[in-house]
Amino acid sequence: MSPVRTRLLDYLERRGYLNTPAVRAAMDSVDRAAFVPERQKYAAWDDTPLPIGRGQTISAPHMVVMMLEELQPRPGQRLLEVGAGCGYHAAVAAAMV
Protein backbone atom coordinates (compact mmCIF):
# COMPACT_ATOMS: atom_id res chain seq x y z
CA MET A 1 0.00 0.00 0.00
CA SER A 2 1.39 3.40 -0.90
CA PRO A 3 1.82 5.96 1.89
CA VAL A 4 -0.55 8.35 0.09
CA ARG A 5 -3.30 5.71 -0.08
CA THR A 6 -2.71 4.69 3.53
CA ARG A 7 -3.02 8.31 4.63
CA LEU A 8 -6.30 8.76 2.75
CA LEU A 9 -7.82 5.49 3.95
CA ASP A 10 -6.80 6.24 7.54
CA TYR A 11 -8.41 9.68 7.19
CA LEU A 12 -11.64 8.13 5.87
CA GLU A 13 -11.69 5.75 8.84
CA ARG A 14 -11.16 8.59 11.32
CA ARG A 15 -13.99 10.56 9.69
CA GLY A 16 -16.32 7.58 10.07
CA TYR A 17 -16.79 6.88 6.36
CA LEU A 18 -14.70 3.71 6.11
CA ASN A 19 -15.80 0.96 8.49
CA THR A 20 -15.22 -2.48 6.95
CA PRO A 21 -12.02 -4.30 5.99
CA ALA A 22 -13.53 -5.42 2.66
CA VAL A 23 -14.18 -1.84 1.54
CA ARG A 24 -10.73 -0.76 2.68
CA ALA A 25 -9.09 -3.62 0.77
CA ALA A 26 -11.07 -2.80 -2.38
CA MET A 27 -10.17 0.90 -2.18
CA ASP A 28 -6.53 -0.03 -1.71
CA SER A 29 -6.54 -2.42 -4.65
CA VAL A 30 -7.62 0.09 -7.31
CA ASP A 31 -5.34 2.96 -8.27
CA ARG A 32 -7.54 6.05 -8.62
CA ALA A 33 -4.75 7.74 -10.58
CA ALA A 34 -5.43 5.35 -13.47
CA PHE A 35 -8.87 6.95 -13.88
CA VAL A 36 -7.90 10.62 -13.98
CA PRO A 37 -6.18 12.67 -16.68
CA GLU A 38 -2.42 13.06 -16.46
CA ARG A 39 -2.72 16.66 -15.27
CA GLN A 40 -4.79 15.50 -12.25
CA LYS A 41 -2.66 12.53 -11.14
CA TYR A 42 -0.90 14.59 -8.45
CA ALA A 43 -4.25 14.89 -6.65
CA ALA A 44 -5.58 11.39 -7.33
CA TRP A 45 -5.57 10.41 -3.65
CA ASP A 46 -6.97 13.65 -2.28
CA ASP A 47 -10.50 13.34 -0.91
CA THR A 48 -11.99 15.58 -3.55
CA PRO A 49 -13.78 15.20 -6.88
CA LEU A 50 -11.50 15.77 -9.87
CA PRO A 51 -12.37 16.86 -13.41
CA ILE A 52 -12.07 14.05 -15.95
CA GLY A 53 -13.19 15.96 -19.04
CA ARG A 54 -16.41 16.85 -20.85
CA GLY A 55 -17.78 18.55 -17.75
CA GLN A 56 -17.62 15.35 -15.67
CA THR A 57 -15.80 14.61 -12.44
CA ILE A 58 -14.57 11.49 -10.68
CA SER A 59 -16.24 11.29 -7.27
CA ALA A 60 -14.34 12.04 -4.10
CA PRO A 61 -13.08 8.84 -2.44
CA HIS A 62 -15.38 9.34 0.56
CA MET A 63 -18.38 9.14 -1.79
CA VAL A 64 -17.16 5.84 -3.24
CA VAL A 65 -16.63 4.50 0.29
CA MET A 66 -20.11 5.64 1.37
CA MET A 67 -21.67 3.84 -1.60
CA LEU A 68 -19.79 0.61 -0.92
CA GLU A 69 -20.33 0.68 2.84
CA GLU A 70 -24.06 0.99 2.24
CA LEU A 71 -24.20 -1.59 -0.54
CA GLN A 72 -21.77 -4.13 0.99
CA PRO A 73 -21.25 -6.17 -2.20
CA ARG A 74 -20.02 -9.71 -1.55
CA PRO A 75 -17.99 -12.21 -3.56
CA GLY A 76 -20.14 -14.00 -6.10
CA GLN A 77 -22.74 -11.24 -6.37
CA ARG A 78 -23.44 -9.36 -9.56
CA LEU A 79 -23.37 -5.60 -9.73
CA LEU A 80 -24.59 -3.24 -12.43
CA GLU A 81 -23.46 0.34 -12.35
CA VAL A 82 -24.82 2.73 -14.93
CA GLY A 83 -23.59 6.22 -15.73
CA ALA A 84 -21.07 6.55 -12.94
CA GLY A 85 -18.46 8.27 -15.09
CA CYS A 86 -14.95 7.00 -15.66
CA GLY A 87 -15.23 3.47 -14.25
CA TYR A 88 -13.54 4.02 -10.89
CA HIS A 89 -16.67 3.14 -8.85
CA ALA A 90 -17.17 0.02 -10.94
CA ALA A 91 -13.53 -1.04 -10.57
CA VAL A 92 -13.59 -0.70 -6.78
CA ALA A 93 -16.94 -2.50 -6.53
CA ALA A 94 -15.64 -5.26 -8.82
CA ALA A 95 -12.75 -5.77 -6.41
CA MET A 96 -15.34 -6.72 -3.79
CA VAL A 97 -17.39 -9.14 -5.88
N, CA, C and O atoms as a DFTB+ gen file, in Angstrom:
388 C
 N C O
     1  1       0.852      -1.173       0.000
     2  2       0.000       0.000       0.000
     3  2       0.896       1.234       0.000
     4  3       1.859       1.310       0.763
     5  1       0.579       2.185      -0.848
     6  2       1.388       3.399      -0.903
     7  2       1.079       4.282       0.305
     8  3      -0.033       4.243       0.832
     9  1       2.052       5.075       0.744
    10  2       1.820       5.964       1.889
    11  2       0.675       6.945       1.648
    12  3      -0.059       7.286       2.576
    13  1       0.521       7.398       0.406
    14  2      -0.550       8.349       0.095
    15  2      -1.911       7.675       0.251
    16  3      -2.835       8.268       0.809
    17  1      -2.041       6.449      -0.235
    18  2      -3.302       5.712      -0.077
    19  2      -3.573       5.414       1.388
    20  3      -4.698       5.574       1.862
    21  1      -2.547       4.982       2.103
    22  2      -2.711       4.692       3.526
    23  2      -3.210       5.918       4.266
    24  3      -4.119       5.826       5.091
    25  1      -2.622       7.057       3.974
    26  2      -3.017       8.310       4.632
    27  2      -4.490       8.621       4.348
    28  3      -5.234       8.983       5.260
    29  1      -4.910       8.482       3.093
    30  2      -6.305       8.761       2.749
    31  2      -7.244       7.766       3.429
    32  3      -8.245       8.171       4.020
    33  1      -6.939       6.488       3.355
    34  2      -7.821       5.485       3.949
    35  2      -7.896       5.638       5.463
    36  3      -8.964       5.459       6.048
    37  1      -6.782       5.964       6.100
    38  2      -6.800       6.236       7.543
    39  2      -7.684       7.441       7.855
    40  3      -8.442       7.430       8.825
    41  1      -7.582       8.482       7.026
    42  2      -8.411       9.681       7.186
    43  2      -9.898       9.319       7.069
    44  3     -10.715       9.765       7.874
    45  1     -10.239       8.512       6.064
    46  2     -11.635       8.130       5.874
    47  2     -12.152       7.294       7.040
    48  3     -13.330       7.381       7.388
    49  1     -11.294       6.493       7.640
    50  2     -11.686       5.750       8.845
    51  2     -11.928       6.701      10.011
    52  3     -12.935       6.593      10.712
    53  1     -11.004       7.630      10.214
    54  2     -11.157       8.588      11.320
    55  2     -12.428       9.417      11.174
    56  3     -13.068       9.747      12.173
    57  1     -12.797       9.754       9.953
    58  2     -13.991      10.560       9.693
    59  2     -15.279       9.739       9.790
    60  3     -16.374      10.299       9.742
    61  1     -15.155       8.429       9.923
    62  2     -16.320       7.577      10.071
    63  2     -16.936       7.093       8.771
    64  3     -18.006       6.486       8.784
    65  1     -16.281       7.350       7.652
    66  2     -16.793       6.878       6.364
    67  2     -16.448       5.411       6.128
    68  3     -17.290       4.635       5.675
    69  1     -15.231       5.040       6.430
    70  2     -14.700       3.712       6.115
    71  2     -14.760       2.846       7.364
    72  3     -14.106       3.136       8.366
    73  1     -15.561       1.765       7.295
    74  2     -15.795       0.956       8.489
    75  2     -15.480      -0.526       8.342
    76  3     -15.316      -1.216       9.349
    77  1     -15.390      -1.034       7.119
    78  2     -15.218      -2.475       6.949
    79  2     -13.918      -2.806       6.223
    80  3     -13.511      -2.092       5.306
    81  1     -13.272      -3.894       6.639
    82  2     -12.022      -4.300       5.988
    83  2     -12.185      -4.574       4.495
    84  3     -11.269      -4.301       3.720
    85  1     -13.332      -5.108       4.076
    86  2     -13.528      -5.419       2.657
    87  2     -13.530      -4.156       1.802
    88  3     -12.965      -4.142       0.709
    89  1     -14.160      -3.104       2.294
    90  2     -14.181      -1.844       1.544
    91  2     -12.785      -1.240       1.524
    92  3     -12.345      -0.733       0.493
    93  1     -12.092      -1.289       2.639
    94  2     -10.727      -0.755       2.676
    95  2      -9.830      -1.504       1.684
    96  3      -9.068      -0.884       0.942
    97  1      -9.922      -2.823       1.675
    98  2      -9.090      -3.619       0.765
    99  2      -9.407      -3.295      -0.692
   100  3      -8.500      -3.197      -1.518
   101  1     -10.684      -3.130      -1.010
   102  2     -11.069      -2.797      -2.384
   103  2     -10.540      -1.425      -2.775
   104  3     -10.007      -1.257      -3.871
   105  1     -10.682      -0.448      -1.894
   106  2     -10.172       0.899      -2.179
   107  2      -8.663       0.870      -2.375
   108  3      -8.126       1.579      -3.227
   109  1      -7.988       0.057      -1.593
   110  2      -6.529      -0.025      -1.705
   111  2      -6.092      -0.744      -2.975
   112  3      -4.987      -0.516      -3.468
   113  1      -6.943      -1.603      -3.503
   114  2      -6.540      -2.425      -4.648
   115  2      -6.680      -1.725      -6.000
   116  3      -6.146      -2.206      -7.000
   117  1      -7.387      -0.606      -6.043
   118  2      -7.624       0.091      -7.312
   119  2      -6.947       1.457      -7.263
   120  3      -7.218       2.266      -6.376
   121  1      -6.077       1.696      -8.211
   122  2      -5.339       2.960      -8.270
   123  2      -6.202       4.042      -8.908
   124  3      -6.420       4.030     -10.120
   125  1      -6.684       4.961      -8.113
   126  2      -7.537       6.046      -8.616
   127  2      -6.825       6.874      -9.680
   128  3      -7.471       7.430     -10.568
   129  1      -5.519       6.959      -9.599
   130  2      -4.749       7.741     -10.575
   131  2      -4.918       7.204     -11.993
   132  3      -4.760       7.956     -12.955
   133  1      -5.233       5.931     -12.138
   134  2      -5.433       5.345     -13.465
   135  2      -6.716       5.840     -14.129
   136  3      -6.924       5.616     -15.322
   137  1      -7.567       6.506     -13.371
   138  2      -8.865       6.948     -13.879
   139  2      -8.965       8.459     -14.053
   140  3     -10.030       8.974     -14.394
   141  1      -7.885       9.160     -13.827
   142  2      -7.905      10.620     -13.981
   143  2      -6.907      11.036     -15.058
   144  3      -5.941      10.319     -15.321
   145  1      -7.134      12.188     -15.678
   146  2      -6.185      12.674     -16.683
   147  2      -4.804      12.925     -16.072
   148  3      -4.674      13.156     -14.870
   149  1      -3.807      12.876     -16.903
   150  2      -2.417      13.057     -16.463
   151  2      -2.253      14.310     -15.606
   152  3      -1.549      14.282     -14.597
   153  1      -2.885      15.386     -15.995
   154  2      -2.722      16.657     -15.273
   155  2      -3.346      16.637     -13.872
   156  3      -3.102      17.546     -13.078
   157  1      -4.141      15.619     -13.563
   158  2      -4.789      15.505     -12.252
   159  2      -4.158      14.430     -11.367
   160  3      -4.543      14.294     -10.206
   161  1      -3.213      13.677     -11.882
   162  2      -2.659      12.534     -11.136
   163  2      -2.049      12.934      -9.794
   164  3      -2.080      12.153      -8.843
   165  1      -1.501      14.132      -9.712
   166  2      -0.898      14.588      -8.452
   167  2      -1.922      14.623      -7.319
   168  3      -1.556      14.518      -6.148
   169  1      -3.197      14.769      -7.660
   170  2      -4.249      14.886      -6.648
   171  2      -5.139      13.646      -6.586
   172  3      -6.200      13.676      -5.963
   173  1      -4.718      12.572      -7.218
   174  2      -5.579      11.392      -7.331
   175  2      -6.023      10.846      -5.979
   176  3      -7.128      10.316      -5.874
   177  1      -5.207      10.958      -4.958
   178  2      -5.566      10.406      -3.646
   179  2      -5.957      11.474      -2.639
   180  3      -5.907      11.244      -1.431
   181  1      -6.346      12.645      -3.136
   182  2      -6.972      13.653      -2.280
   183  2      -8.457      13.309      -2.182
   184  3      -9.027      12.762      -3.126
   185  1      -9.075      13.619      -1.070
   186  2     -10.504      13.337      -0.914
   187  2     -11.319      14.475      -1.519
   188  3     -11.948      15.263      -0.814
   189  1     -11.286      14.531      -2.827
   190  2     -11.994      15.579      -3.555
   191  2     -12.374      15.062      -4.938
   192  3     -11.667      14.227      -5.502
   193  1     -13.489      15.553      -5.491
   194  2     -13.783      15.202      -6.879
   195  2     -12.764      15.865      -7.796
   196  3     -12.257      16.945      -7.490
   197  1     -12.467      15.224      -8.910
   198  2     -11.503      15.774      -9.868
   199  2     -12.125      15.783     -11.255
   200  3     -12.853      14.858     -11.612
   201  1     -11.844      16.829     -12.048
   202  2     -12.368      16.859     -13.412
   203  2     -11.732      15.767     -14.268
   204  3     -10.524      15.536     -14.213
   205  1     -12.570      15.103     -15.059
   206  2     -12.068      14.054     -15.955
   207  2     -12.372      14.370     -17.415
   208  3     -12.124      13.545     -18.295
   209  1     -12.900      15.542     -17.672
   210  2     -13.190      15.961     -19.044
   211  2     -14.673      15.975     -19.355
   212  3     -15.471      15.317     -18.688
   213  1     -15.030      16.734     -20.377
   214  2     -16.412      16.847     -20.851
   215  2     -17.387      17.241     -19.751
   216  3     -18.539      16.809     -19.749
   217  1     -16.919      18.064     -18.815
   218  2     -17.777      18.547     -17.745
   219  2     -18.073      17.529     -16.661
   220  3     -18.922      17.777     -15.805
   221  1     -17.396      16.392     -16.672
   222  2     -17.621      15.353     -15.671
   223  2     -16.512      15.366     -14.628
   224  3     -15.427      15.901     -14.855
   225  1     -16.807      14.768     -13.486
   226  2     -15.796      14.608     -12.442
   227  2     -15.793      13.160     -11.964
   228  3     -16.782      12.440     -12.097
   229  1     -14.661      12.756     -11.408
   230  2     -14.573      11.492     -10.680
   231  2     -14.943      11.831      -9.240
   232  3     -14.476      12.832      -8.697
   233  1     -15.770      11.010      -8.628
   234  2     -16.238      11.288      -7.270
   235  2     -15.097      11.300      -6.269
   236  3     -14.076      10.640      -6.459
   237  1     -15.286      12.053      -5.212
   238  2     -14.337      12.041      -4.102
   239  2     -14.318      10.641      -3.493
   240  3     -15.354       9.977      -3.446
   241  1     -13.160      10.186      -3.027
   242  2     -13.082       8.845      -2.438
   243  2     -14.099       8.590      -1.324
   244  3     -14.597       7.471      -1.199
   245  1     -14.416       9.600      -0.516
   246  2     -15.382       9.337       0.558
   247  2     -16.756       8.978      -0.004
   248  3     -17.503       8.235       0.633
   249  1     -17.097       9.489      -1.178
   250  2     -18.377       9.142      -1.792
   251  2     -18.386       7.687      -2.270
   252  3     -19.398       6.997      -2.148
   253  1     -17.271       7.233      -2.806
   254  2     -17.159       5.836      -3.239
   255  2     -17.270       4.921      -2.020
   256  3     -17.968       3.907      -2.057
   257  1     -16.584       5.283      -0.953
   258  2     -16.634       4.499       0.286
   259  2     -18.057       4.464       0.837
   260  3     -18.535       3.405       1.243
   261  1     -18.733       5.601       0.856
   262  2     -20.110       5.639       1.367
   263  2     -21.015       4.695       0.575
   264  3     -21.827       3.971       1.151
   265  1     -20.867       4.710      -0.748
   266  2     -21.674       3.842      -1.597
   267  2     -21.412       2.371      -1.261
   268  3     -22.347       1.587      -1.096
   269  1     -20.138       2.009      -1.163
   270  2     -19.795       0.606      -0.923
   271  2     -20.122       0.162       0.494
   272  3     -20.526      -0.982       0.700
   273  1     -19.960       1.032       1.465
   274  2     -20.326       0.682       2.843
   275  2     -21.827       0.426       2.945
   276  3     -22.258      -0.463       3.680
   277  1     -22.610       1.190       2.223
   278  2     -24.063       0.993       2.240
   279  2     -24.459      -0.267       1.474
   280  3     -25.299      -1.042       1.931
   281  1     -23.857      -0.462       0.323
   282  2     -24.198      -1.587      -0.545
   283  2     -23.656      -2.922      -0.025
   284  3     -24.340      -3.942      -0.106
   285  1     -22.442      -2.917       0.504
   286  2     -21.769      -4.130       0.993
   287  2     -21.818      -5.278      -0.021
   288  3     -22.329      -6.352       0.294
   289  1     -21.292      -5.063      -1.242
   290  2     -21.251      -6.168      -2.205
   291  2     -20.368      -7.299      -1.684
   292  3     -19.380      -7.067      -0.989
   293  1     -20.747      -8.527      -2.036
   294  2     -20.017      -9.705      -1.555
   295  2     -19.531     -10.544      -2.729
   296  3     -20.093     -10.479      -3.822
   297  1     -18.485     -11.329      -2.498
   298  2     -17.993     -12.209      -3.560
   299  2     -19.119     -13.084      -4.116
   300  3     -19.933     -13.632      -3.372
   301  1     -19.136     -13.195      -5.428
   302  2     -20.142     -13.999      -6.101
   303  2     -21.377     -13.228      -6.531
   304  3     -22.136     -13.702      -7.377
   305  1     -21.592     -12.044      -5.961
   306  2     -22.740     -11.242      -6.367
   307  2     -22.471     -10.569      -7.705
   308  3     -21.328     -10.449      -8.144
   309  1     -23.541     -10.140      -8.332
   310  2     -23.443      -9.361      -9.564
   311  2     -23.782      -7.918      -9.236
   312  3     -24.569      -7.629      -8.334
   313  1     -23.168      -7.026      -9.992
   314  2     -23.368      -5.603      -9.733
   315  2     -23.449      -4.886     -11.067
   316  3     -22.601      -5.089     -11.936
   317  1     -24.453      -4.058     -11.233
   318  2     -24.587      -3.245     -12.434
   319  2     -24.516      -1.786     -12.020
   320  3     -25.286      -1.320     -11.181
   321  1     -23.592      -1.091     -12.615
   322  2     -23.465       0.337     -12.346
   323  2     -23.623       1.063     -13.670
   324  3     -22.947       0.746     -14.649
   325  1     -24.509       2.026     -13.693
   326  2     -24.817       2.730     -14.933
   327  2     -24.547       4.218     -14.763
   328  3     -25.019       4.840     -13.812
   329  1     -23.795       4.774     -15.681
   330  2     -23.595       6.218     -15.728
   331  2     -22.784       6.800     -14.601
   332  3     -23.006       7.949     -14.217
   333  1     -21.858       6.050     -14.062
   334  2     -21.073       6.550     -12.936
   335  2     -19.824       7.303     -13.369
   336  3     -19.065       7.759     -12.514
   337  1     -19.590       7.446     -14.646
   338  2     -18.463       8.273     -15.091
   339  2     -17.334       7.493     -15.713
   340  3     -17.490       6.896     -16.778
   341  1     -16.197       7.498     -15.049
   342  2     -14.954       7.001     -15.656
   343  2     -14.659       5.535     -15.370
   344  3     -13.692       4.997     -15.910
   345  1     -15.447       4.879     -14.550
   346  2     -15.228       3.472     -14.254
   347  2     -14.575       3.188     -12.914
   348  3     -14.401       2.026     -12.549
   349  1     -14.209       4.229     -12.173
   350  2     -13.544       4.018     -10.887
   351  2     -14.471       3.320      -9.890
   352  3     -14.064       2.354      -9.244
   353  1     -15.715       3.797      -9.757
   354  2     -16.665       3.137      -8.848
   355  2     -16.792       1.664      -9.198
   356  3     -16.720       0.795      -8.329
   357  1     -16.982       1.398     -10.490
   358  2     -17.169       0.017     -10.939
   359  2     -15.942      -0.837     -10.637
   360  3     -16.078      -1.994     -10.238
   361  1     -14.763      -0.286     -10.823
   362  2     -13.534      -1.045     -10.565
   363  2     -13.389      -1.388      -9.087
   364  3     -13.002      -2.505      -8.743
   365  1     -13.697      -0.440      -8.217
   366  2     -13.590      -0.702      -6.777
   367  2     -14.658      -1.710      -6.355
   368  3     -14.374      -2.629      -5.587
   369  1     -15.878      -1.543      -6.851
   370  2     -16.944      -2.498      -6.525
   371  2     -16.595      -3.892      -7.046
   372  3     -16.836      -4.888      -6.365
   373  1     -16.032      -3.963      -8.248
   374  2     -15.642      -5.256      -8.818
   375  2     -14.590      -5.951      -7.961
   376  3     -14.543      -7.180      -7.910
   377  1     -13.757      -5.182      -7.297
   378  2     -12.751      -5.766      -6.410
   379  2     -13.394      -6.450      -5.206
   380  3     -12.761      -7.273      -4.544
   381  1     -14.642      -6.113      -4.926
   382  2     -15.340      -6.718      -3.793
   383  2     -16.154      -7.939      -4.197
   384  3     -16.409      -8.814      -3.369
   385  1     -16.560      -8.009      -5.450
   386  2     -17.392      -9.139      -5.883
   387  2     -16.542     -10.119      -6.654
   388  3     -17.045     -11.145      -7.112
